[in-house]
Amino acid sequence: MNEALKALIDRSRQVPMPAEEREAQRRSFAYGNTHFENPHITREMVDEAAARLNEPSRPGQDGER
């Protein structure tokens, strides 16, 4: 890796990432990895699953009573 690229990568580590951008990257990563294994996976399916994961737990979910 050349020094200019290394310096840019080091500087990028100091830039804060907004929560919305982090979530978009998380979903993109999940889509890319799952779609690679199963082409029937859609971005909409990933968005729906992410939304369910972000919902607050309600009694009766995850074995709660």
Buried (B, 14 or more C-beta within 10 A) or exposed (E): EEEEEEEEEEEEEEEEEEEEEEEEEEBEEBBEEBBEEEEEBEEEBBEEBBEEEEEEEEEEEEEEE
